[in-house]
């Protein structure tokens, strides 16, 4: 895949995209490469190294990150001091990273979402982590590697990165199905359908038994369309990364039954929160992040609800999309990069990681954190969260990475899906338009 142009790095993209596309930009950095087959030696830290950790988390979770930074700094007194800094929204963080990469001042450690990692890597902003993973003493032992869920350890060890590992997990969630169990019971139905093939008629039956309530109110048309396509076993991006997969017959199939249910008043993309509508008994289904299980545990009191794997439409293992940010090490100085690595590794210590999972409702990325007393107690009081962790955490995967993904998902797909649901386009015309516009975005992003 070609790198982004320097011009795109300097100007980014319009604010309507919501996430900046980074351009190729070499950041001066002390070399860390070791001879082939050898691990890099950890540089000595004879003087205090002060770094910042940039993230896009708010509220109590941001305060917890400040606590982690303070605790880490206390453990490394005289060697490393970490200051955790909330940089606002995803877009705000992207803009600040773009400016720092162009003019200097990148942090020692950086939180990033999956599409950010792709953009930053192709822009030469990030240091590969493999040498740090292999560092004697400061890296991971084989036992520690085996403790991390494989789909999370390898989440950003990808061919488009030259096989390098570019990010370290920090907990995650995934695309999951929530439903009003009382409404299914009223329709004489036990549980949600396992296959998308059964879903339209299932929704019709449940709605008919519950005064015509909407079957599925979708939060984020572009997000949910691409997530659903993945559960059909189809990536949004063709192999090679140069063309979208929206000409796959499965894309038309989804668009067609979405339109049919929309025409019947059973499926819509509401202007307000789809989650709030689900809680207000306005829909049978809500499909989004598994982390909602903890929220519903404390906020839903007027009906019985349940959660499950998203319906599937393919042969083989469960497929679902993973969510949640990861941690990276920007290219700075040798000492700052090592300090950044030590901090993001520290965040995976079992007790530290367990505290993060309790705060955010993410799945733990390590087996050891899941076995801590804190998380065992947490899951005892949140049985649906534990159910989803056991059923889905090992099968979650990122969407095929591309610097065009934010635009394709957040704007192009969202707009086309809405046009189809509003009867402005037929499903056939919709997927044709989606294919053409997504392919143009992919070509533009990689020029």
PyMOL commands that set and color helices and strands:
alter all, ss='L'
color gray80, all
select helices_A, chain A and resi 6-11+59-75+90-103+114-122+130-133+142-147+150-153+159-161+181-186+196-208+221-231+249-263+274-279+292-299+334-346+350-360+367-370+373-381+383-392+405-421+427-445
alter helices_A, ss='H'
color red, helices_A
select strands_A, chain A and resi 49-55+80-86+109-112+168-169+173-180+214-217+267-268+283-289+305-308+320-323+326-328+396-397
alter strands_A, ss='S'
color yellow, strands_A
deselect
rebuild
show_as cartoon
